[in-house]
């Protein structure tokens, strides 16, 4: 990306700068919600493979997230920190 890094100190400074720029996203509720939905989707598939009707609960959570996320962005409860 056009960075001319020659020393370990310059690389460390670039890593610190990148982490500070991205920390708003990594510490946000948005990432927590995405991870929760990912775990729910994997758990739902696993329960579906096992033949359990309980697979509908995690799939329902994932579906509810897909509906709730745009609403939360429109109400400005969630916001992308990089925009």
Order of alpha helices (4+ residues) and beta strands (2+ residues): alpha-alpha-alpha
